Amino acid sequence: MAQTSRPETLLDYFKNAARSKKPDLMVSKEDGQWKPVSADEFARRTRSLAAGLTSIGIDRGDRVCIIANNRPEWAIADFAVLSQAAITVPIFTTFLAPQVEHVFRDSGAKAVFAAGPEMKKVLEVRQRCPDLQYVIALDSPVPSAPGVIAYSDLLNRGSQSALADSQAFEERISGIGGDAFATIIYTSGTTGEPKGAVLTHKNFVTNIETSCEAYGFDSSMVALSFLPLAHVFERTTDYLYFRTAMTVAYAESIEKLGENFLEVKPHFFAAVPRVYEKVLARIQAAVENAPPIRQKIFAWSTKVGKERINLLEKKQPIPGLLEFKYKIADKLVFGKIRARLGGRFQFAISGGAPLARDVAEFFWAAGIKIYEGFGLTETSPVLTANAPEAWRLGTVGKPIAGVSIKIAEDGEILAKGPNIMKGYWGKKDETDRVFTKDGWFMTGDIGAFDSDGFLTITDRKKELLVTAYGKNVAPAPIEGALKTIRYVGTAVLIGDRKKFLSALLSPNFEALEGWARSHGIDFKSKEELIRNPKVKALYQQAIDIVNGDEPSERRIKAFTLLPNELTIDGGELTPTLKLKRRVITQKYAKEIDAMYAGIEEKGDAFSIESV
Protein backbone atom coordinates (compact mmCIF):
# COMPACT_ATOMS: atom_id res chain seq x y z
CA MET A 1 0.00 0.00 0.00
CA ALA A 2 1.41 3.39 -1.00
CA GLN A 3 1.76 6.16 1.53
CA THR A 4 -0.73 9.02 1.12
CA SER A 5 1.95 11.53 2.15
CA ARG A 6 5.63 11.52 2.98
CA PRO A 7 5.96 9.91 6.44
CA GLU A 8 7.71 11.85 9.19
CA THR A 9 7.49 9.48 12.14
CA LEU A 10 7.22 5.76 12.78
CA LEU A 11 3.63 6.38 13.82
CA ASP A 12 2.83 7.22 10.22
CA TYR A 13 3.68 3.57 9.51
CA PHE A 14 1.27 2.52 12.24
CA LYS A 15 -1.47 4.60 10.66
CA ASN A 16 -0.73 3.20 7.21
CA ALA A 17 -0.92 -0.40 8.44
CA ALA A 18 -4.01 0.29 10.55
CA ARG A 19 -6.03 1.62 7.63
CA SER A 20 -4.92 -1.11 5.21
CA LYS A 21 -7.90 -3.36 6.11
CA LYS A 22 -5.59 -6.33 5.72
CA PRO A 23 -7.04 -9.50 7.31
CA ASP A 24 -3.61 -10.96 8.08
CA LEU A 25 -1.32 -8.05 8.85
CA MET A 26 0.52 -10.20 11.40
CA VAL A 27 0.52 -13.95 11.94
CA SER A 28 2.04 -16.12 14.65
CA LYS A 29 1.72 -19.71 15.75
CA GLU A 30 -0.48 -20.54 18.71
CA ASP A 31 -1.34 -24.08 19.78
CA GLY A 32 0.11 -25.44 16.56
CA GLN A 33 -1.89 -23.13 14.28
CA TRP A 34 -0.93 -19.94 12.46
CA LYS A 35 -3.34 -17.29 13.69
CA PRO A 36 -3.75 -13.90 12.01
CA VAL A 37 -4.13 -10.45 13.52
CA SER A 38 -6.06 -8.18 11.18
CA ALA A 39 -5.17 -4.55 10.57
CA ASP A 40 -8.32 -3.48 12.44
CA GLU A 41 -7.44 -5.64 15.44
CA PHE A 42 -3.84 -4.42 15.37
CA ALA A 43 -5.09 -0.83 15.49
CA ARG A 44 -7.59 -1.56 18.28
CA ARG A 45 -5.04 -3.31 20.48
CA THR A 46 -2.40 -0.63 19.96
CA ARG A 47 -4.80 2.19 20.82
CA SER A 48 -6.08 0.30 23.87
CA LEU A 49 -2.58 -0.48 25.10
CA ALA A 50 -1.57 3.15 24.61
CA ALA A 51 -4.48 4.22 26.82
CA GLY A 52 -3.49 1.55 29.32
CA LEU A 53 0.03 2.95 29.46
CA THR A 54 -1.43 6.40 30.08
CA SER A 55 -3.38 4.98 33.02
CA ILE A 56 -0.17 3.84 34.75
CA GLY A 57 1.57 7.15 34.13
CA ILE A 58 3.73 6.46 31.06
CA ASP A 59 4.32 9.85 29.49
CA ARG A 60 6.54 11.81 27.13
CA GLY A 61 10.20 10.87 27.43
CA ASP A 62 9.67 7.86 29.71
CA ARG A 63 11.68 4.76 28.85
CA VAL A 64 9.83 1.46 28.47
CA CYS A 65 11.73 -1.79 27.88
CA ILE A 66 10.63 -4.85 25.92
CA ILE A 67 12.25 -8.22 26.56
CA ALA A 68 10.38 -10.87 24.59
CA ASN A 69 10.59 -13.13 21.58
CA ASN A 70 9.31 -11.95 18.19
CA ARG A 71 5.52 -11.86 18.31
CA PRO A 72 2.61 -9.52 17.50
CA GLU A 73 2.61 -8.14 21.05
CA TRP A 74 6.18 -6.88 20.52
CA ALA A 75 5.16 -4.60 17.68
CA ILE A 76 1.94 -3.53 19.39
CA ALA A 77 3.80 -2.63 22.58
CA ASP A 78 6.41 -0.72 20.58
CA PHE A 79 3.87 1.42 18.71
CA ALA A 80 1.87 1.97 21.92
CA VAL A 81 5.00 3.25 23.68
CA LEU A 82 5.90 5.49 20.73
CA SER A 83 2.38 6.92 20.68
CA GLN A 84 2.97 8.21 24.22
CA ALA A 85 6.02 10.14 22.94
CA ALA A 86 7.87 7.72 25.18
CA ILE A 87 11.02 5.78 24.24
CA THR A 88 11.17 2.04 23.53
CA VAL A 89 14.21 0.23 24.95
CA PRO A 90 14.51 -3.30 23.54
CA ILE A 91 16.51 -5.95 25.39
CA PHE A 92 17.87 -9.15 23.84
CA THR A 93 16.27 -12.24 25.36
CA THR A 94 19.76 -13.75 25.50
CA PHE A 95 20.99 -11.07 27.89
CA LEU A 96 21.88 -12.44 31.31
CA ALA A 97 20.33 -10.92 34.43
CA PRO A 98 23.28 -8.52 35.08
CA GLN A 99 23.02 -7.21 31.52
CA VAL A 100 19.27 -6.73 31.89
CA GLU A 101 19.89 -4.84 35.12
CA HIS A 102 22.45 -2.62 33.37
CA VAL A 103 19.91 -1.64 30.71
CA PHE A 104 17.21 -0.93 33.31
CA ARG A 105 19.49 1.21 35.43
CA ASP A 106 21.35 2.97 32.62
CA SER A 107 18.18 3.91 30.73
CA GLY A 108 16.16 4.70 33.86
CA ALA A 109 13.34 2.51 32.56
CA LYS A 110 9.95 3.09 34.15
CA ALA A 111 8.26 -0.07 32.87
CA VAL A 112 9.08 -3.29 31.04
CA PHE A 113 7.11 -5.72 28.89
CA ALA A 114 8.42 -9.22 29.66
CA ALA A 115 7.56 -12.66 28.33
CA GLY A 116 8.13 -16.25 29.33
CA PRO A 117 11.52 -17.18 30.78
CA GLU A 118 12.72 -13.58 30.62
CA MET A 119 10.32 -12.71 33.43
CA LYS A 120 12.61 -14.52 35.89
CA LYS A 121 15.55 -12.25 34.97
CA VAL A 122 13.39 -9.15 35.37
CA LEU A 123 12.10 -10.15 38.80
CA GLU A 124 15.62 -11.09 39.90
CA VAL A 125 16.99 -7.59 39.35
CA ARG A 126 14.02 -5.23 39.69
CA GLN A 127 14.61 -4.47 43.36
CA ARG A 128 17.99 -2.98 42.41
CA CYS A 129 16.39 -0.77 39.74
CA PRO A 130 14.69 2.11 41.59
CA ASP A 131 13.13 3.70 38.50
CA LEU A 132 11.39 0.49 37.39
CA GLN A 133 7.81 0.79 38.60
CA TYR A 134 5.85 -1.65 36.42
CA VAL A 135 6.43 -5.09 34.95
CA ILE A 136 3.88 -5.97 32.26
CA ALA A 137 3.59 -9.75 31.85
CA LEU A 138 2.87 -10.85 28.30
CA ASP A 139 2.33 -14.49 29.26
CA SER A 140 0.50 -16.49 31.90
CA PRO A 141 0.82 -17.27 34.70
CA VAL A 142 1.36 -13.73 35.91
CA PRO A 143 3.74 -13.56 38.88
CA SER A 144 2.20 -12.28 42.08
CA ALA A 145 4.46 -9.38 42.94
CA PRO A 146 4.08 -5.63 43.49
CA GLY A 147 3.87 -3.66 40.26
CA VAL A 148 3.38 -6.72 38.03
CA ILE A 149 0.45 -6.26 35.63
CA ALA A 150 -1.01 -8.71 33.14
CA TYR A 151 -0.80 -7.48 29.55
CA SER A 152 -4.41 -8.54 28.99
CA ASP A 153 -5.57 -6.54 32.03
CA LEU A 154 -3.75 -3.42 30.85
CA LEU A 155 -5.26 -3.90 27.40
CA ASN A 156 -8.79 -4.24 28.80
CA ARG A 157 -8.32 -1.24 31.07
CA GLY A 158 -7.11 0.86 28.18
CA SER A 159 -9.87 -0.34 25.87
CA GLN A 160 -12.49 1.36 28.03
CA SER A 161 -10.53 4.60 28.10
CA ALA A 162 -9.95 4.51 24.35
CA LEU A 163 -13.67 4.12 23.71
CA ALA A 164 -14.50 6.95 26.10
CA ASP A 165 -12.11 9.37 24.39
CA SER A 166 -11.47 8.23 20.82
CA GLN A 167 -9.56 11.41 19.91
CA ALA A 168 -6.99 11.26 22.70
CA PHE A 169 -4.74 8.90 20.74
CA GLU A 170 -4.79 11.01 17.56
CA GLU A 171 -4.17 14.22 19.48
CA ARG A 172 -1.19 12.75 21.27
CA ILE A 173 0.56 11.35 18.19
CA SER A 174 -0.07 14.53 16.18
CA GLY A 175 2.31 16.34 18.52
CA ILE A 176 5.21 13.94 17.90
CA GLY A 177 7.78 15.09 15.34
CA GLY A 178 10.59 13.43 13.44
CA ASP A 179 13.26 14.66 15.85
CA ALA A 180 11.59 12.99 18.85
CA PHE A 181 13.56 10.14 20.43
CA ALA A 182 12.09 6.79 19.36
CA THR A 183 14.38 4.25 20.94
CA ILE A 184 17.53 3.52 22.89
CA ILE A 185 19.19 0.39 21.52
CA TYR A 186 22.00 -1.08 23.55
CA THR A 187 24.89 -2.39 21.51
CA SER A 188 25.76 -6.05 21.89
CA GLY A 189 28.99 -5.27 23.70
CA THR A 190 31.70 -7.14 21.75
CA THR A 191 34.38 -4.96 23.35
CA GLY A 192 32.90 -3.83 26.64
CA GLU A 193 29.82 -2.63 28.50
CA PRO A 194 26.80 -2.05 26.22
CA LYS A 195 26.04 1.58 25.38
CA GLY A 196 22.60 2.87 24.48
CA ALA A 197 22.39 4.43 21.01
CA VAL A 198 19.64 7.05 20.86
CA LEU A 199 17.73 6.97 17.58
CA THR A 200 14.98 9.34 16.49
CA HIS A 201 11.90 8.76 14.39
CA LYS A 202 13.61 10.59 11.54
CA ASN A 203 16.68 8.34 11.79
CA PHE A 204 14.51 5.31 11.06
CA VAL A 205 12.11 6.88 8.58
CA THR A 206 14.79 8.15 6.21
CA ASN A 207 16.39 4.70 6.19
CA ILE A 208 13.12 2.88 5.58
CA GLU A 209 11.90 5.17 2.81
CA THR A 210 15.16 4.67 0.92
CA SER A 211 14.88 0.89 1.32
CA CYS A 212 11.32 0.77 0.03
CA GLU A 213 12.28 2.74 -3.05
CA ALA A 214 15.28 0.48 -3.73
CA TYR A 215 13.63 -2.93 -3.32
CA GLY A 216 10.04 -2.49 -4.43
CA PHE A 217 8.23 -4.00 -1.43
CA ASP A 218 4.44 -4.10 -1.65
CA SER A 219 1.44 -5.17 0.44
CA SER A 220 0.96 -8.48 -1.39
CA MET A 221 4.20 -9.87 0.05
CA VAL A 222 4.67 -12.10 3.10
CA ALA A 223 7.80 -11.73 5.23
CA LEU A 224 9.19 -14.10 7.85
CA SER A 225 10.61 -12.40 10.94
CA PHE A 226 13.10 -14.42 12.98
CA LEU A 227 16.09 -12.23 13.87
CA PRO A 228 15.55 -10.72 17.34
CA LEU A 229 13.49 -7.54 17.27
CA ALA A 230 15.85 -6.16 19.90
CA HIS A 231 18.38 -5.81 17.08
CA VAL A 232 18.20 -2.68 14.94
CA PHE A 233 18.37 -4.70 11.69
CA GLU A 234 15.18 -6.70 12.31
CA ARG A 235 13.49 -3.76 14.03
CA THR A 236 13.96 -1.52 11.00
CA THR A 237 12.85 -4.32 8.70
CA ASP A 238 9.72 -4.79 10.79
CA TYR A 239 8.87 -1.10 10.47
CA LEU A 240 9.28 -1.51 6.73
CA TYR A 241 6.65 -4.26 6.78
CA PHE A 242 4.15 -1.95 8.47
CA ARG A 243 5.07 0.86 6.12
CA THR A 244 3.99 -1.26 3.16
CA ALA A 245 1.26 -3.24 4.99
CA MET A 246 2.96 -6.53 4.14
CA THR A 247 2.04 -9.63 6.09
CA VAL A 248 4.68 -10.32 8.73
CA ALA A 249 4.86 -13.84 10.09
CA TYR A 250 6.73 -14.21 13.36
CA ALA A 251 8.73 -17.45 13.34
CA GLU A 252 8.43 -19.84 16.27
CA SER A 253 12.18 -20.07 16.73
CA ILE A 254 15.43 -20.42 14.83
CA GLU A 255 15.24 -24.19 15.44
CA LYS A 256 11.90 -24.40 13.64
CA LEU A 257 12.78 -22.18 10.70
CA GLY A 258 12.75 -25.09 8.26
CA GLU A 259 9.15 -25.93 9.15
CA ASN A 260 8.09 -22.29 9.26
CA PHE A 261 9.42 -21.60 5.77
CA LEU A 262 7.28 -24.38 4.33
CA GLU A 263 4.21 -23.27 6.31
CA VAL A 264 4.44 -19.50 5.75
CA LYS A 265 5.92 -19.53 2.22
CA PRO A 266 7.54 -16.09 2.61
CA HIS A 267 8.53 -13.84 -0.27
CA PHE A 268 11.23 -12.18 1.80
CA PHE A 269 13.31 -12.37 4.98
CA ALA A 270 16.35 -10.74 6.56
CA ALA A 271 19.17 -12.64 8.23
CA VAL A 272 22.73 -12.37 9.47
CA PRO A 273 25.53 -14.24 7.59
CA ARG A 274 25.69 -17.04 10.15
CA VAL A 275 22.17 -18.14 9.17
CA TYR A 276 23.14 -18.44 5.50
CA GLU A 277 26.38 -20.20 6.43
CA LYS A 278 24.50 -22.78 8.48
CA VAL A 279 21.98 -23.40 5.70
CA LEU A 280 24.80 -23.95 3.21
CA ALA A 281 26.63 -26.26 5.64
CA ARG A 282 23.51 -28.41 6.00
CA ILE A 283 23.10 -28.61 2.25
CA GLN A 284 26.74 -29.67 1.86
CA ALA A 285 26.44 -32.24 4.65
CA ALA A 286 23.36 -33.76 3.00
CA VAL A 287 25.17 -33.96 -0.33
CA GLU A 288 28.20 -35.58 1.26
CA ASN A 289 26.02 -38.39 2.58
CA ALA A 290 24.21 -38.80 -0.74
CA PRO A 291 25.05 -41.46 -3.38
CA PRO A 292 28.03 -40.63 -5.64
CA ILE A 293 25.82 -39.86 -8.65
CA ARG A 294 23.93 -37.20 -6.68
CA GLN A 295 27.20 -35.71 -5.47
CA LYS A 296 28.38 -35.41 -9.08
CA ILE A 297 25.10 -33.82 -10.16
CA PHE A 298 25.33 -31.31 -7.30
CA ALA A 299 28.94 -30.42 -8.10
CA TRP A 300 28.12 -30.00 -11.80
CA SER A 301 25.04 -27.88 -11.07
CA THR A 302 26.97 -25.66 -8.68
CA LYS A 303 29.69 -25.11 -11.27
CA VAL A 304 27.12 -24.23 -13.94
CA GLY A 305 25.24 -21.89 -11.58
CA LYS A 306 28.37 -20.02 -10.57
CA GLU A 307 29.50 -19.61 -14.19
CA ARG A 308 26.11 -18.11 -15.00
CA ILE A 309 25.93 -15.78 -12.01
CA ASN A 310 29.46 -14.49 -12.63
CA LEU A 311 28.40 -13.44 -16.13
CA LEU A 312 25.23 -11.82 -14.82
CA GLU A 313 27.24 -9.92 -12.22
CA LYS A 314 29.42 -8.50 -15.00
CA LYS A 315 26.27 -7.77 -17.09
CA GLN A 316 27.55 -10.02 -19.83
CA PRO A 317 25.25 -12.12 -22.06
CA ILE A 318 24.60 -15.75 -21.12
CA PRO A 319 25.55 -18.20 -23.91
CA GLY A 320 22.66 -20.37 -25.05
CA LEU A 321 24.38 -23.61 -24.09
CA LEU A 322 25.11 -22.34 -20.57
CA GLU A 323 21.49 -21.23 -20.16
CA PHE A 324 20.34 -24.68 -21.27
CA LYS A 325 22.67 -26.33 -18.75
CA TYR A 326 21.38 -24.02 -16.04
CA LYS A 327 17.77 -25.03 -16.71
CA ILE A 328 18.79 -28.65 -16.17
CA ALA A 329 20.72 -27.75 -12.99
CA ASP A 330 17.73 -25.77 -11.76
CA LYS A 331 15.39 -28.68 -12.29
CA LEU A 332 17.72 -31.23 -10.70
CA VAL A 333 19.13 -29.22 -7.78
CA PHE A 334 18.38 -25.52 -7.37
CA GLY A 335 14.61 -25.70 -7.65
CA LYS A 336 14.54 -28.24 -4.82
CA ILE A 337 16.60 -25.93 -2.61
CA ARG A 338 14.25 -23.01 -3.27
CA ALA A 339 11.28 -25.24 -2.55
CA ARG A 340 12.59 -25.60 1.01
CA LEU A 341 12.00 -21.85 1.38
CA GLY A 342 8.31 -22.32 0.62
CA GLY A 343 8.18 -21.81 -3.13
CA ARG A 344 7.39 -18.07 -3.22
CA PHE A 345 10.78 -16.70 -2.24
CA GLN A 346 11.91 -13.56 -4.12
CA PHE A 347 14.95 -12.22 -2.27
CA ALA A 348 16.62 -11.82 1.12
CA ILE A 349 18.85 -9.26 2.79
CA SER A 350 22.02 -9.96 4.76
CA GLY A 351 23.47 -7.64 7.37
CA GLY A 352 25.19 -7.50 10.72
CA ALA A 353 28.54 -8.82 9.46
CA PRO A 354 30.29 -9.43 6.13
CA LEU A 355 28.87 -12.30 4.07
CA ALA A 356 31.58 -14.47 2.49
CA ARG A 357 31.55 -14.23 -1.30
CA ASP A 358 31.59 -18.03 -1.66
CA VAL A 359 28.40 -18.28 0.41
CA ALA A 360 26.66 -15.47 -1.49
CA GLU A 361 27.78 -16.90 -4.83
CA PHE A 362 26.27 -20.31 -4.09
CA PHE A 363 22.87 -18.91 -3.15
CA TRP A 364 22.75 -16.54 -6.09
CA ALA A 365 23.71 -19.44 -8.36
CA ALA A 366 20.76 -21.34 -6.88
CA GLY A 367 18.38 -18.48 -7.69
CA ILE A 368 18.29 -17.25 -4.09
CA LYS A 369 19.15 -13.57 -4.29
CA ILE A 370 20.76 -12.20 -1.14
CA TYR A 371 21.41 -8.46 -1.14
CA GLU A 372 24.13 -7.62 1.34
CA GLY A 373 24.26 -4.31 3.18
CA PHE A 374 26.32 -2.57 5.83
CA GLY A 375 25.38 -0.52 8.85
CA LEU A 376 25.46 -0.26 12.61
CA THR A 377 23.09 0.22 15.50
CA GLU A 378 24.23 3.84 15.57
CA THR A 379 23.19 4.37 11.93
CA SER A 380 19.61 3.06 12.10
CA PRO A 381 21.16 0.88 10.53
CA VAL A 382 21.79 0.97 6.76
CA LEU A 383 24.70 2.92 5.30
CA THR A 384 25.35 0.98 2.11
CA ALA A 385 23.50 -1.79 0.31
CA ASN A 386 23.37 -3.92 -2.76
CA ALA A 387 20.03 -3.66 -4.54
CA PRO A 388 18.34 -5.02 -7.68
CA GLU A 389 19.63 -2.15 -9.80
CA ALA A 390 23.23 -2.36 -8.56
CA TRP A 391 24.82 -5.37 -6.91
CA ARG A 392 28.22 -6.98 -6.63
CA LEU A 393 28.95 -10.14 -4.69
CA GLY A 394 31.57 -9.88 -1.98
CA THR A 395 30.74 -6.21 -1.36
CA VAL A 396 28.23 -4.40 0.86
CA GLY A 397 27.01 -2.27 -2.02
CA LYS A 398 26.94 1.46 -2.55
CA PRO A 399 25.93 4.25 -0.13
CA ILE A 400 22.15 4.58 0.07
CA ALA A 401 20.44 7.83 -0.92
CA GLY A 402 21.16 10.66 1.52
CA VAL A 403 24.19 8.97 3.08
CA SER A 404 27.78 10.06 2.47
CA ILE A 405 30.70 7.70 3.01
CA LYS A 406 34.42 8.37 2.96
CA ILE A 407 37.51 6.39 3.89
CA ALA A 408 39.88 7.90 6.47
CA GLU A 409 43.65 7.76 6.06
CA ASP A 410 43.86 4.70 8.31
CA GLY A 411 41.17 2.91 6.29
CA GLU A 412 38.27 3.52 8.69
CA ILE A 413 34.84 4.04 7.12
CA LEU A 414 33.30 7.40 8.05
CA ALA A 415 29.65 8.31 7.51
CA LYS A 416 27.25 11.24 7.46
CA GLY A 417 23.51 11.18 6.94
CA PRO A 418 20.04 11.72 8.41
CA ASN A 419 20.13 8.22 9.93
CA ILE A 420 23.08 8.80 12.26
CA MET A 421 22.23 8.55 15.97
CA LYS A 422 21.95 11.54 18.31
CA GLY A 423 24.49 9.96 20.65
CA TYR A 424 24.88 7.44 23.45
CA TRP A 425 22.37 7.79 26.26
CA GLY A 426 23.95 9.71 29.14
CA LYS A 427 27.47 9.32 27.73
CA LYS A 428 28.68 12.54 26.15
CA ASP A 429 32.34 11.58 26.27
CA GLU A 430 31.64 8.24 24.61
CA THR A 431 29.59 10.05 21.96
CA ASP A 432 32.32 12.59 21.25
CA ARG A 433 34.81 9.78 20.73
CA VAL A 434 32.90 8.31 17.78
CA PHE A 435 32.57 11.57 15.84
CA THR A 436 35.32 13.50 14.09
CA LYS A 437 35.67 17.21 14.75
CA ASP A 438 33.86 17.96 11.49
CA GLY A 439 30.92 15.66 12.30
CA TRP A 440 31.69 12.36 10.57
CA PHE A 441 30.59 9.22 12.42
CA MET A 442 33.48 6.80 12.90
CA THR A 443 32.13 3.32 12.20
CA GLY A 444 35.12 1.40 13.55
CA ASP A 445 35.12 -0.71 10.37
CA ILE A 446 37.93 -0.85 7.85
CA GLY A 447 37.00 -0.85 4.18
CA ALA A 448 37.62 0.34 0.65
CA PHE A 449 35.69 1.29 -2.48
CA ASP A 450 36.30 -0.41 -5.79
CA SER A 451 36.46 1.48 -9.08
CA ASP A 452 32.66 1.27 -9.49
CA GLY A 453 31.84 2.62 -6.03
CA PHE A 454 31.03 -0.67 -4.28
CA LEU A 455 32.26 -0.85 -0.69
CA THR A 456 34.07 -3.85 0.77
CA ILE A 457 34.50 -4.35 4.53
CA THR A 458 37.83 -5.88 5.45
CA ASP A 459 37.76 -5.79 9.26
CA ARG A 460 36.94 -4.04 12.49
CA LYS A 461 39.48 -1.37 13.37
CA LYS A 462 39.69 -2.41 17.02
CA GLU A 463 40.00 -6.09 16.13
CA LEU A 464 43.14 -5.78 14.03
CA LEU A 465 45.76 -8.17 15.35
CA VAL A 466 49.24 -6.72 15.77
CA THR A 467 51.82 -9.50 15.86
CA ALA A 468 55.00 -9.47 17.94
CA TYR A 469 56.77 -8.29 14.79
CA GLY A 470 54.48 -5.27 14.38
CA LYS A 471 52.53 -6.71 11.45
CA ASN A 472 48.85 -5.73 11.25
CA VAL A 473 46.57 -8.67 10.41
CA ALA A 474 42.83 -8.37 9.82
CA PRO A 475 41.25 -11.52 11.28
CA ALA A 476 37.83 -11.39 9.58
CA PRO A 477 38.93 -12.32 6.02
CA ILE A 478 40.97 -15.27 7.27
CA GLU A 479 38.18 -16.42 9.59
CA GLY A 480 35.73 -16.04 6.72
CA ALA A 481 37.91 -18.23 4.52
CA LEU A 482 38.07 -20.88 7.25
CA LYS A 483 34.29 -20.89 7.63
CA THR A 484 33.86 -21.73 3.95
CA ILE A 485 35.30 -25.15 4.83
CA ARG A 486 32.23 -27.23 5.56
CA TYR A 487 33.73 -28.90 8.63
CA VAL A 488 34.42 -25.56 10.34
CA GLY A 489 31.58 -24.07 12.35
CA THR A 490 33.27 -21.07 13.93
CA ALA A 491 36.85 -19.89 13.58
CA VAL A 492 38.70 -17.48 15.86
CA LEU A 493 42.06 -16.17 14.74
CA ILE A 494 44.64 -15.63 17.49
CA GLY A 495 47.88 -13.70 17.15
CA ASP A 496 47.79 -10.33 18.88
CA ARG A 497 51.29 -9.71 20.26
CA LYS A 498 52.21 -13.29 19.33
CA LYS A 499 55.03 -14.53 17.11
CA PHE A 500 52.65 -16.20 14.67
CA LEU A 501 48.96 -16.75 13.94
CA SER A 502 46.97 -19.62 15.36
CA ALA A 503 43.29 -20.51 15.35
CA LEU A 504 40.62 -21.91 17.63
CA LEU A 505 38.25 -24.00 15.53
CA SER A 506 34.79 -25.03 16.67
CA PRO A 507 33.81 -27.83 14.26
CA ASN A 508 30.57 -28.13 12.37
CA PHE A 509 29.84 -31.37 14.19
CA GLU A 510 26.91 -32.32 11.98
CA ALA A 511 29.20 -32.36 8.93
CA LEU A 512 32.19 -33.77 10.80
CA GLU A 513 30.30 -36.69 12.32
CA GLY A 514 28.88 -37.58 8.91
CA TRP A 515 32.38 -37.52 7.41
CA ALA A 516 33.75 -39.64 10.26
CA ARG A 517 31.11 -42.35 9.86
CA SER A 518 31.64 -42.47 6.09
CA HIS A 519 35.37 -43.00 6.75
CA GLY A 520 34.87 -45.77 9.32
CA ILE A 521 35.91 -43.68 12.34
CA ASP A 522 34.32 -44.85 15.59
CA PHE A 523 33.80 -42.37 18.40
CA LYS A 524 31.78 -42.17 21.59
CA SER A 525 31.99 -38.43 22.20
CA LYS A 526 32.92 -35.18 20.50
CA GLU A 527 36.10 -35.09 22.58
CA GLU A 528 37.16 -38.50 21.26
CA LEU A 529 36.25 -37.53 17.71
CA ILE A 530 38.40 -34.39 17.56
CA ARG A 531 41.40 -36.25 18.98
CA ASN A 532 41.39 -38.75 16.13
CA PRO A 533 44.52 -38.37 13.93
CA LYS A 534 42.44 -38.61 10.74
CA VAL A 535 40.22 -35.76 11.94
CA LYS A 536 43.25 -33.63 12.74
CA ALA A 537 44.60 -34.35 9.28
CA LEU A 538 41.28 -33.24 7.78
CA TYR A 539 41.52 -29.86 9.50
CA GLN A 540 45.18 -29.59 8.59
CA GLN A 541 44.10 -29.80 4.95
CA ALA A 542 41.62 -26.97 5.58
CA ILE A 543 44.36 -24.85 7.14
CA ASP A 544 46.66 -25.58 4.19
CA ILE A 545 43.97 -24.45 1.76
CA VAL A 546 43.42 -21.18 3.61
CA ASN A 547 47.15 -20.53 4.01
CA GLY A 548 47.71 -21.02 0.30
CA ASP A 549 50.55 -18.74 -0.77
CA GLU A 550 49.91 -16.13 1.90
CA PRO A 551 52.97 -14.36 3.36
CA SER A 552 54.37 -15.73 6.60
CA GLU A 553 52.64 -13.19 8.86
CA ARG A 554 49.22 -14.22 7.48
CA ARG A 555 49.72 -17.98 7.72
CA ILE A 556 48.07 -20.02 10.48
CA LYS A 557 50.80 -22.09 12.08
CA ALA A 558 48.87 -23.85 14.85
CA PHE A 559 45.27 -24.72 15.58
CA THR A 560 43.18 -26.24 18.34
CA LEU A 561 39.88 -28.04 17.87
CA LEU A 562 37.27 -27.27 20.52
CA PRO A 563 34.82 -29.97 21.66
CA ASN A 564 31.92 -27.55 21.67
CA GLU A 565 30.24 -24.88 19.60
CA LEU A 566 30.71 -21.20 20.46
CA THR A 567 27.32 -19.92 21.58
CA ILE A 568 25.41 -16.93 22.88
CA ASP A 569 24.59 -18.79 26.10
CA GLY A 570 28.25 -19.63 26.54
CA GLY A 571 29.10 -15.94 26.34
CA GLU A 572 31.35 -16.28 23.28
CA LEU A 573 28.91 -14.73 20.78
CA THR A 574 26.76 -11.61 20.83
CA PRO A 575 23.00 -11.96 20.21
CA THR A 576 23.75 -11.22 16.55
CA LEU A 577 26.35 -14.01 16.45
CA LYS A 578 29.46 -11.83 16.38
CA LEU A 579 32.57 -13.06 18.14
CA LYS A 580 33.28 -11.70 21.61
CA ARG A 581 37.04 -11.89 21.17
CA ARG A 582 37.91 -10.71 24.66
CA VAL A 583 35.66 -13.32 26.25
CA ILE A 584 36.94 -16.08 23.97
CA THR A 585 40.62 -15.34 24.57
CA GLN A 586 40.02 -15.28 28.33
CA LYS A 587 37.90 -18.43 28.36
CA TYR A 588 40.36 -20.41 26.25
CA ALA A 589 43.56 -18.85 27.60
CA LYS A 590 44.92 -22.26 28.58
CA GLU A 591 44.42 -23.68 25.10
CA ILE A 592 45.89 -20.56 23.48
CA ASP A 593 48.94 -20.64 25.72
CA ALA A 594 49.46 -24.30 24.82
CA MET A 595 49.63 -23.43 21.13
CA TYR A 596 52.52 -21.06 21.73
CA ALA A 597 54.39 -22.70 24.63
CA GLY A 598 57.81 -23.88 23.51
CA ILE A 599 56.89 -23.85 19.82
CA GLU A 600 59.30 -22.51 17.25
CA GLU A 601 57.90 -20.98 14.09
CA LYS A 602 57.36 -23.36 11.21
CA GLY A 603 56.47 -22.95 7.59
CA ASP A 604 53.42 -25.20 7.85
CA ALA A 605 50.46 -25.28 10.16
CA PHE A 606 50.23 -27.99 12.76
CA SER A 607 47.65 -29.00 15.33
CA ILE A 608 47.92 -28.90 19.09
CA GLU A 609 46.33 -31.68 21.13
CA SER A 610 42.62 -30.96 21.00
CA VAL A 611 41.03 -29.95 24.26
Secondary structure, DSSP 8 states (H G I E B T S, - for coil): ---SS---SHHHHHHHHHTT--TTSEEEEETTEEEEE-HHHHHHHHHHHHHHHHHTT--TT-EEEEE--SSHHHHHHHHHHHHTT-EEEE--TT--HHHHHHHHHHHT-SEEEE-TTHHHHHHHHGGG-TT--EEEE-SSS---STTEEEHHHHHHHHHHHHHH-TTHHHHHHHT--TTSEEEEEE---SSSS--EEEEEHHHHHHHHHHHHHHH---TT-EEEE-S-TTSHHHHHHHHHHHHHT-EEEE-S-GGGHHHHHHHH--SEEEE-HHHHHHHHHHHHHHHHTS-HHHHHHHHHHHHHHHHHHHHHHTT----HHHHHHHHHHIIIIIHHHHHTTTS---EEEE-SS---HHHHHHHHHTT--EEEEEE-GGGSSEEEE-BTTB--TTS--EE-TT-EEEE-TTSEEEEESTTS--EETT-HHHHHHTB-TTS-EEEEEEEEE-TTS-EEEEEEGGG-EE-TTS-EE-HHHHHHHHHTSTTEEEEEEE-TTSSSEEEEEEE-HHHHHHHHHHTT---SSHHHHHTSHHHHHHHHHHHHHHHTT--GGGSEEEEEE-SS---TTTTSB-TT--B-HHHHHHHTHHHHHHHHTT----SS--B----
